[in-house]
Amino acid sequence: MLRNYIKYFLLLLLIGLASCAKRGTITGGFKDSIAPTLKISFPANYSTNFKSKEVKLVFDEYIKLKNLNKQLVISPPLKYEPLITPLNASKTISIKIKDTLAPNTTYSFNFGQSIADNNEGNPLNQFKYVFSTGNYIDSLSLKGRIKDAIEKEADAFVSVHLYEVNDSFNDSIIYKKPPSYITNTLDSLKTFKLENLKAGKYLLVALKDYNGNNIFDLSKEKIGYIKNYITIPNDTVYELELFKEKLPFRAFKPTQASGNKLLLGYEGDLSKIASRPKVLVKNKNQIVESLTTQYPKKDSLNVWFKPLKTDSLSVSISQQNYIKNYVVKIKDQKKDTLTLNPKYNGVLHFRDRYLITSGTPLVKFDTSKIKLVNKDSVAVDFTTVYDDFLQEWYFDFKKEPSEKHTLSLLPGAATDFFGISNDTLSFKTTTQQTEEYGNLIVNLQNVKRFPVLIELTDEKGELIASEYSNSETKIEFNLLQPNTFNLLFIYDDNKNKKWDAGNYIEKIQPEEVIYFSKTIRDVRANWDDIEFFDLSIPYTPEPKKKADPNSNRRSSF
């Protein structure tokens, strides 16, 4: 009997041990979704007559600081950054102030979303520590929104500055000193709110402040501003449009790119012929024959010179009142040679001009050595235009549907700056049927003024087509390749047939731009898409489509 009891006991013990060894899922209860809260601070938040050099913030749980350098906004800005510790998990934050604080001033430390609980990362959104060195806390505020003057979406992390207009104020202060008050849109907002302000007259400016020094860097940064000074208090919601100013022309030291070419970097807009600089190349006191062309898609110029034996060349660049002189050492390098490359060596669409680019600048043409024929070897009339700045050679002719063309260049058809002529070349192109293209008809509504420019771009923002109107509100884009498009409308106030940025010092705002409210997806082959573009409706981004939860599921078969 005793032996049987022992057997049963051992069996039960083994079953118990086996059940204990089974693996299971540990459940931790509900996920923490509550942000930390401030329990107490020394000195107290919203203190007056503040004189302390250190602040202690105590929270109800362990917190950590994330992206503090991007998220923290101190207004008014301090000359010396405060020391904020610790950066690891703690219930207490210490702020050591290294600056001399201004008298009778309200300071705000806005931590954005940098304070989060240590376990789940729940952020304490827009937590502020505020104090005043005077007898009261300034409580006025100002609201607004940010947009980009030419792009669909404004940048993230845009600084908004208020400069007090007083006896020491002038408009150039934005290049020299930090503002009286500052805030930031941070990474998710296109709106802003400046708080804890005192009454007065101010200049309101927005900056895409890349180097974070609270000062406008004209060469790199975007700016938006309200032309007239504003007064606080007021209830206006201000809109600031960011734009990149056109820089005055400035040349950088050239470098040797080949045995017959220098590369000259520059800043400024050279789209107008009158704005292009004069470049003079000398070997000692002797002028060297040279040509200047645009380097493709870069802010650089090609300076071509006839090969010669020398150790260095002097280069003089002048534009209106601007003059710069450089000396460039010359080494024996491989020289650029003549090449002719067609942009469309295949299908030539009806909206495109036939184009040949040259590897070296062309200076002489012999049309008697150029022949264009169709598929039946019948000659096709053509004209040519050469852009000597862009090194682009255009051939214009009447395009017929479903037609093949052969362009033949006999030796000597083109001669470059160095006296080299082309060999025999032959290029073929084909046109498609008109039914393979679609048409887009845009009916403009509520146009405030003329002339206007309407641009059609692809999803990447590349220009596909443009139309200019002095009075017509029905705009047609015909023979388009089926694609997805965006529409951009510009009030061309200076009538130069392109969009122009503003200028802060001259108090010129950028030309007004309006985007069509939706992406156009209905331009299909052999189809007319008709759209109504109401210019009184401001652009709002289309809501992003939610991902289909089943779209990435793998089949079980």
Order of alpha helices (4+ residues) and beta strands (2+ residues): alpha-beta-beta-alpha-beta-beta-beta-beta-beta-beta-beta-beta-beta-beta-beta-beta-beta-beta-beta-beta-beta-beta-beta-beta-beta-beta-beta-beta-beta-beta-beta-beta-beta-beta-beta-beta-beta-beta-beta-beta-beta-beta-beta-beta
